[in-house]
Structure formats: C-alpha cells, structure tokens
C-alpha cells in the first residue's frame, strides 16, 4: 500500500497470515523530520490495528504511514 501527502510519501508491504498482520515492511519513506514515525511499525503488528496514536514530532509522517498500511489492508481484503 502507499499514501502520499506532500512532502511525505510512504510505501509499505504488509504480510498477512491467518487473517492477522504478521509483518509490515517499509519499502519507501520520504519524510522531512518524520523518521520517528517508523516506530509505529511493530506497534501495528502488536496491536493488529492502525488505530494508534501518532508519534510526537512525527505527526504528519505517522498519519501517512498509518494510512498506507490501512490502504494495503483494504486492498488485500478485495
């Protein structure tokens, strides 16, 4: 899945196993100062959700990352 809102772009690969998120891999993350948003990846797997709080100081990148994962999951269910 991917999502882009200038200047942030995130492309992710989400792996599902037994209808659960088993892995999220960041393929591309073009960000300003939002690298800290990548800390959300293990939390997405742990909580099996994209309904997470954003990382302070990386709010924009966090939102774009979570949306990219959400879109990947949506396209997987079709």
C-alpha positions in Angstrom: 0.0 0.0 0.0 1.1 3.6 -0.4 -0.1 7.0 0.6 1.4 10.4 -0.2 0.6 13.9 1.1 3.4 16.3 0.1 6.1 16.3 1.3 5.6 12.8 2.9 5.3 9.6 0.9 5.1 6.1 2.4 5.1 2.7 0.6 4.6 -0.4 2.7 4.4 -4.1 2.2 2.0 -5.8 4.6 2.1 -9.6 5.2 -1.0 -11.4 6.5 -1.1 -14.9 8.0 -4.2 -16.5 9.3 -6.1 -13.2 8.9 -3.6 -11.4 11.1 -0.9 -8.8 10.3 2.3 -10.7 10.6 4.7 -8.2 9.2 4.8 -4.6 8.0 7.8 -3.6 5.9 8.6 0.0 4.8 9.6 0.0 1.2 9.9 3.8 0.9 9.5 6.6 3.4 10.2 10.0 2.1 9.8 12.3 5.0 11.1 15.6 6.4 11.9 15.0 10.0 9.4 12.2 10.4 11.7 9.2 10.6 10.5 8.6 14.2 7.1 7.6 12.8 8.7 4.2 11.8 8.4 3.2 15.4 4.8 2.6 14.7 5.5 -0.5 12.6 6.0 -3.0 15.5 3.0 -1.5 17.3 0.8 -2.1 14.3 1.7 -5.8 14.4 1.4 -6.0 18.1 -2.0 -4.3 18.3 -3.3 -5.6 15.0 -4.5 -2.2 14.2 -3.8 1.1 12.6 -5.9 2.9 15.2 -2.8 4.1 17.1 -1.6 7.4 18.5 0.8 9.3 16.3 4.4 9.8 17.3 5.0 13.3 18.7 7.3 15.2 16.5 6.5 13.0 13.5 2.7 13.6 13.4 2.5 14.0 9.6 4.7 11.0 8.8 2.8 8.9 11.3 -0.6 9.7 9.7 0.7 9.0 6.2 2.3 5.7 7.4 -0.8 4.5 9.1 -2.9 5.4 6.1 -0.6 3.5 3.8 -1.0 0.4 6.0 -4.7 0.8 6.1 -4.9 1.1 2.3 -2.7 -2.1 2.0 -5.1 -3.9 4.2 -8.1 -2.6 2.4 -6.7 -3.8 -1.0 -5.9 -7.2 0.5 -9.5 -7.7 1.5 -10.8 -7.2 -2.0 
